[in-house]
Amino acid sequence: MTQGPTETLKGEDWAGEMGERWLASLDQFEGMIAPIGNALLERVGYQPGERVLDLGCGGGATTLAIAEAVGPDGAALGLDIAPMLIARAQARAAAAGSNARFVCADAATATLDEAPFDRLFSRFGSMFFPEPVPAFANLKAMLKPGARIDLAVWAHPRDNHWMMEVMGVVRRHVEIPPAIPRAPGPFAFEDLTYLEEVLAGAGFCDMEVAPYAGVPPVGGPGATPLEATDFVLASMAVGQVLKQQGPQVRDAARTDLLAMFKRHYRPEEGVMLACKAWLVTART
Ligand SMILES: C[S@@+](CC[C@H](N)C(=O)[O-])C[C@H]1O[C@@H](n2cnc3c(N)ncnc32)[C@H](O)[C@@H]1O
C-alpha cells in the first residue's frame, strides 16, 4: 500500500487542469451523464420565450438543448469558469446554428448583462463553489422574482457504484483518506439537508427533490472495459493520484480496474454501474 494525498483528493481546478481533463474526455463524460440531463430537461419543461441561465454549462450540450426548447424569442446562456470549455461550447453552437450564447466567468461573482433570467438550470455544475451561500445569492440576484431553479447533483457515493467500485479498487493500492463531507466537489450536496441550508441561506425557498436512479455507461455508451479503464485513469481524480505512484502500483491498479469493469460489461451497452442523483427544484 502506498501513501496517497495527505488531505483528500485535491480540490478541482476547473479553469485549468480539471477543465482540460473534462474537455479531453468530453464525449465520454457527456455520454455517461446524458440520461440524467435528459431527465432534468424533461422535468423542467422549458417553454418558448423563456430566458434560461445554464450554470456550469461545460461543453454546452445542455445549453444547446435549452436554446432549442426556448426558441428564437427566448434566451439560453451558458455560464462557465473554464475558458477551454466555453470555447468548445461556442464552436458547437456555431456549427449547429444555435442561438445559445456563452460567457466565461466565475458564477460566484459574475454579473451578466443578459440578466434577469426566468429560470436557472444546472447539470452537475453547482457543487464546486468554495463558499456556496454567497455564490447562490449572486445567482439569485440574476433571476426574476419567483424564478425557478433546477439542479442535478450527485447523491451519496455509496449509491454511486461507478465511483465506489473505482475507489474500492484504487484504495487496494494507494491510501486515500475519506472525503470531507460538504467540501466543494461532485458530492458536496449528497446531503440534502446541507443543500437546503445553502439554498435557504442564499434566499431560495420551496425546495423539492426527485431522486434519479440509473445505470450509466462508464466512459460513454458502448465503451469496452479497456476504454472505460483508460477513461478513468485519464479523467478522474483517482487517475491523477495513480499517476504520482510508481509503475508497479499503477500497473497493478490498472489490471484490477480492468478486471472489475469486465465484470460489469454488457456487450452493446457498455460498462454499466449504478448511479443516483437528486433532481432539485427551488424558487427565488
Ligand atoms: C461536472 S462539469 C458539468 C458540465 C456540464 N454542466 C455538463 O453537464 O456537461 C462541472 C462544470 O462546472 C463548471 N464550474 C465549476 N465551478 C464553477 C464556477 N465557480 N463558475 C462557473 N462554472 C463553474 C466547470 O468548469 C464545469 O464545466
The ligand as a Gaussian input file, in Angstrom:
#p B3LYP/6-31G(d) Opt

LIG

0 1
 C      -19.156000      18.264000     -13.856000
 S      -18.950000      19.566000     -15.004000
 C      -20.570000      19.651000     -15.734000
 C      -20.570000      20.363000     -17.067000
 C      -21.938000      20.465000     -17.763000
 N      -22.939000      21.059000     -16.908000
 C      -22.415000      19.126000     -18.260000
 O      -23.319000      18.566000     -17.643000
 O      -21.894000      18.644000     -19.282000
 C      -18.946000      20.975000     -13.923000
 C      -18.843000      22.306000     -14.625000
 O      -18.974000      23.359000     -13.647000
 C      -18.063000      24.388000     -14.006000
 N      -17.769000      25.233000     -12.837000
 C      -17.142000      24.870000     -11.688000
 N      -17.041000      25.926000     -10.847000
 C      -17.620000      26.981000     -11.486000
 C      -17.826000      28.366000     -11.149000
 N      -17.402000      28.849000      -9.979000
 N      -18.449000      29.172000     -12.038000
 C      -18.859000      28.684000     -13.243000
 N      -18.679000      27.380000     -13.621000
 C      -18.083000      26.548000     -12.760000
 C      -16.855000      23.629000     -14.511000
 O      -15.963000      24.419000     -15.251000
 C      -17.512000      22.513000     -15.314000
 O      -17.708000      22.857000     -16.648000

